[in-house]
Amino acid sequence: MKKQVYHNSFFLLACGLAWLLGLFWVISHTKLEQMQWINTHRTAWSDDFFWGATQLGEGWCFAVVILIAAAFSYYRSVEALVALGISTAFSQGLKHIFATPRPQAFFADLPYAWHYVKGVEIHLAYSFPSGHTTTVFCICALLSCWTSHKPWTALLVVPACITAYSRSYLFQHFPEDLLGGVIVGIISAFLACWLVEKYFSPALNRWKKVGFFRSRR
């Protein structure tokens, strides 16, 4: 695990900075203040934009990543499959342990005219942590592990944070749920890479440079 942390320091530093900024905002504002601010800073354009951005946290996006990884390296696709399993288990497990209400249920008795994005089904339960945030940060952490030009991996935080923010924008999660998802996603990816390397690397080494589009030479 130390190897993953050391070799992905640029990505982790960017994530850490974004996470601390988010934490500062969460602890300095009430849940109502947080959601009111997010809910009032919107436009018709941003409704469409964040609806699209949230798709990066869907399960099908992870499936696409696994398939693309398999096209060039079966080894990487195994890492992605393990990361998906770990992140799903952690995220769903924590959701049922904490069983926290989502914003609409939390503010059910508050007479406030919340804005909802048309076509988005609002969920009521199992808010912490955000599953979409977990997924997108897990994917980006994997991409960071796979990228050789490490300084550029800091840029992966941008789409990840946009996707995470979309969950609060769409009134599906509180910002604190996003912070939890960031941690779960990153840990899941690094843990998956560590487990595959430690316990399966000897058996899978021949797959590192073999994929759908790459044959072993």
C-alpha positions as CSV (number, residue, x, y, z in Angstrom):
1,M,0.0,0.0,0.0
2,K,2.9,2.4,0.7
3,K,4.1,1.9,-2.8
4,Q,0.7,3.0,-4.2
5,V,0.7,6.1,-1.9
6,Y,4.3,7.1,-2.8
7,H,3.9,6.7,-6.5
8,N,0.7,8.6,-6.7
9,S,1.6,11.6,-4.5
10,F,0.6,14.2,-7.1
11,F,-2.9,12.7,-7.3
12,L,-3.2,12.3,-3.6
13,L,-2.0,15.8,-2.8
14,A,-4.6,17.3,-5.2
15,C,-7.3,15.1,-3.7
16,G,-6.2,16.0,-0.2
17,L,-6.4,19.7,-0.9
18,A,-9.9,19.4,-2.4
19,W,-11.0,17.2,0.5
20,L,-9.7,19.7,3.1
21,L,-11.5,22.6,1.4
22,G,-14.7,20.6,1.4
23,L,-14.3,19.6,5.0
24,F,-13.7,23.2,6.0
25,W,-17.0,24.2,4.2
26,V,-18.9,21.4,5.8
27,I,-17.8,22.2,9.4
28,S,-18.3,25.9,8.9
29,H,-21.9,25.7,7.6
30,T,-25.0,23.8,8.7
31,K,-26.6,21.2,6.4
32,L,-29.3,23.6,5.6
33,E,-26.9,26.4,4.7
34,Q,-24.9,24.0,2.5
35,M,-27.9,22.7,0.6
36,Q,-29.5,26.1,0.3
37,W,-26.4,27.6,-1.2
38,I,-26.0,24.8,-3.7
39,N,-29.7,24.8,-4.6
40,T,-29.8,28.5,-5.3
41,H,-26.6,28.6,-7.4
42,R,-28.1,27.0,-10.5
43,T,-29.1,27.7,-14.1
44,A,-30.9,25.7,-16.8
45,W,-27.4,25.0,-18.4
46,S,-25.9,23.8,-15.1
47,D,-28.9,21.4,-14.6
48,D,-28.0,19.7,-17.8
49,F,-24.3,19.8,-17.1
50,F,-24.4,18.2,-13.7
51,W,-26.9,15.6,-14.8
52,G,-24.4,14.6,-17.4
53,A,-21.4,14.8,-15.0
54,T,-23.1,12.5,-12.5
55,Q,-23.1,9.7,-15.1
56,L,-19.3,9.3,-14.5
57,G,-20.2,7.8,-11.1
58,E,-22.7,5.2,-12.5
59,G,-21.8,1.5,-12.5
60,W,-21.9,1.4,-16.3
61,C,-19.0,3.8,-16.4
62,F,-16.9,1.4,-14.2
63,A,-17.8,-1.4,-16.6
64,V,-16.5,0.7,-19.5
65,V,-13.3,1.3,-17.7
66,I,-12.9,-2.5,-17.1
67,L,-13.5,-3.3,-20.8
68,I,-11.1,-0.6,-22.0
69,A,-8.5,-1.9,-19.5
70,A,-9.0,-5.4,-20.8
71,A,-8.4,-4.2,-24.3
72,F,-4.8,-3.4,-23.5
73,S,-4.0,-5.4,-20.3
74,Y,-5.9,-8.2,-18.7
75,Y,-3.9,-7.6,-15.6
76,R,-5.3,-4.0,-15.3
77,S,-8.8,-5.3,-15.9
78,V,-8.4,-7.7,-12.9
79,E,-7.3,-4.7,-10.8
80,A,-10.4,-2.8,-11.9
81,L,-12.7,-5.7,-11.1
82,V,-11.2,-6.1,-7.7
83,A,-11.5,-2.4,-7.1
84,L,-15.1,-2.5,-8.1
85,G,-15.9,-5.3,-5.7
86,I,-14.1,-3.6,-2.8
87,S,-15.6,-0.2,-3.4
88,T,-19.1,-1.6,-3.7
89,A,-18.7,-3.7,-0.6
90,F,-17.4,-0.8,1.5
91,S,-19.9,1.8,0.1
92,Q,-22.9,-0.4,0.5
93,G,-21.8,-1.7,3.9
94,L,-21.3,1.8,5.3
95,K,-24.6,2.9,3.8
96,H,-26.4,0.2,5.8
97,I,-24.4,0.8,9.0
98,F,-25.0,4.6,9.1
99,A,-28.5,4.5,7.4
100,T,-28.6,8.3,7.2
101,P,-31.5,10.1,5.4
102,R,-30.9,11.9,2.2
103,P,-31.6,15.7,1.9
104,Q,-35.2,15.4,0.8
105,A,-36.1,13.1,3.7
106,F,-33.9,15.1,6.2
107,F,-35.7,18.4,5.3
108,A,-39.2,16.8,4.8
109,D,-40.7,19.0,7.5
110,L,-39.0,22.2,6.3
111,P,-41.3,24.6,4.3
112,Y,-38.7,25.4,1.7
113,A,-39.1,25.4,-2.1
114,W,-36.2,23.2,-3.1
115,H,-35.3,23.0,-6.8
116,Y,-35.1,19.6,-8.4
117,V,-33.6,18.8,-11.7
118,K,-36.2,17.5,-14.1
119,G,-36.1,13.7,-14.8
120,V,-33.9,12.9,-11.7
121,E,-35.4,10.4,-9.3
122,I,-34.8,11.6,-5.8
123,H,-33.7,8.9,-3.3
124,L,-34.5,9.2,0.4
125,A,-32.3,6.8,2.4
126,Y,-28.8,5.5,2.7
127,S,-27.0,8.8,2.1
128,F,-23.6,8.2,3.6
129,P,-21.3,7.7,1.8
130,S,-22.1,8.8,-1.8
131,G,-21.8,5.8,-4.1
132,H,-21.3,7.8,-7.2
133,T,-18.5,9.7,-5.5
134,T,-16.9,6.5,-4.4
135,T,-17.1,5.1,-7.9
136,V,-15.6,8.1,-9.7
137,F,-12.7,8.6,-7.2
138,C,-12.0,4.8,-7.4
139,I,-11.8,5.0,-11.2
140,C,-9.6,8.1,-11.1
141,A,-7.3,6.5,-8.5
142,L,-6.9,3.5,-10.7
143,L,-6.1,5.7,-13.7
144,S,-3.5,7.4,-11.5
145,C,-1.9,4.1,-10.7
146,W,-1.8,3.1,-14.3
147,T,-0.4,6.4,-15.6
148,S,3.3,6.8,-16.0
149,H,3.3,10.6,-16.2
150,K,2.5,11.1,-12.5
151,P,2.3,15.0,-12.4
152,W,-0.6,14.9,-14.8
153,T,-2.6,12.7,-12.5
154,A,-3.4,15.7,-10.4
155,L,-5.8,16.8,-13.2
156,L,-7.9,13.6,-12.6
157,V,-9.2,15.4,-9.5
158,V,-11.1,17.9,-11.6
159,P,-13.7,15.5,-13.2
160,A,-13.9,13.5,-10.0
161,C,-14.8,16.6,-8.0
162,I,-17.3,17.8,-10.6
163,T,-19.0,14.4,-10.5
164,A,-19.0,14.4,-6.7
165,Y,-20.5,18.0,-6.6
166,S,-23.2,16.9,-9.0
167,R,-24.6,14.6,-6.3
168,S,-25.3,17.5,-4.0
169,Y,-26.4,19.7,-6.9
170,L,-29.0,17.0,-7.9
171,F,-30.2,17.0,-4.2
172,Q,-29.1,13.4,-3.7
173,H,-26.4,13.8,-1.1
174,F,-25.0,16.1,1.6
175,P,-21.5,17.4,1.0
176,E,-20.3,15.2,3.9
177,D,-21.4,12.2,2.0
178,L,-19.2,13.2,-0.8
179,L,-16.2,13.5,1.5
180,G,-16.8,9.9,2.7
181,G,-17.1,8.7,-0.9
182,V,-13.7,10.3,-1.7
183,I,-11.9,8.3,1.0
184,V,-13.7,5.0,0.3
185,G,-13.0,5.3,-3.5
186,I,-9.3,6.0,-3.2
187,I,-8.7,3.4,-0.5
188,S,-10.6,0.8,-2.6
189,A,-8.5,1.4,-5.7
190,F,-5.1,1.4,-3.9
191,L,-6.1,-1.7,-1.8
192,A,-7.2,-3.5,-5.0
193,C,-3.8,-2.7,-6.7
194,W,-1.9,-3.9,-3.6
195,L,-3.9,-7.1,-3.3
196,V,-3.5,-8.1,-6.9
197,E,0.2,-7.3,-6.9
198,K,0.8,-9.1,-3.6
199,Y,-1.3,-12.2,-4.0
200,F,-1.9,-12.7,-7.7
201,S,1.0,-11.0,-9.5
202,P,3.0,-14.2,-10.1
203,A,0.1,-15.8,-11.8
204,L,-1.0,-12.7,-13.7
205,N,2.3,-11.3,-14.8
206,R,2.0,-12.8,-18.2
207,W,-1.2,-10.7,-18.6
208,K,0.3,-7.3,-18.0
209,K,1.0,-6.6,-21.7
210,V,-1.7,-8.9,-23.1
211,G,-5.3,-7.7,-23.9
212,F,-8.0,-7.9,-26.5
213,F,-5.9,-5.6,-28.8
214,R,-2.5,-6.7,-27.6
215,S,-1.0,-10.2,-28.1
216,R,2.0,-11.5,-26.2
217,R,5.2,-11.2,-28.1
